[in-house]
């Protein structure tokens, strides 16, 4: 009986400590930690995860002025990165980053007026990137470089997935590549 009581006592200690509530991070500590993680994502150019991290924090603490300020800075940094890619002629990267910003724009509607750009700007840039890459793909297609044309058009679909013109072009070029490979 004594062994049973000892075992029961040990079990109660183990059970009670494993079920004890975990300490909750303070708002300030949580925001510091998550902001640090978001900045790591930005440094790695993982803009989607950075925006997602800020979005989650902002939904949880919408009245925190430091968080709001850091979120705006991250959005502006991301836009600057997209602009740099755009002016460098890297339309695949620029289009993708603008697309991430456009998806995130709806979530920041309460402070969108604090940003240096509007939703229409992002849409226009995405359209410009899409048109440019579609044209580049068409040039490659006309030169007979079907693989490169398809690759370029697939880049378009990463940020303009509803582009039916590009979807048809990929399908046509893929069919032609298969037919060509059968003849060889």
Secondary structure, DSSP 8 states (H G I E B T S, - for coil): -HHHHHHHHHHHHHHHHHTS------HHHHHHHHHHHHHHHHHTT-HHHHHHHHHHHHHH-TT-HHHHHHHHHHHHHHHHHHHHHHHHT-HHHHHHHHHHHHHHHGGGTTTGGGSSS-HHHHHHHHHHHHHHHHHHHHHHHHTT-HHHHHHHHHHHHHH-TT-HHHHHHHHHHHHHHHHHHHH-
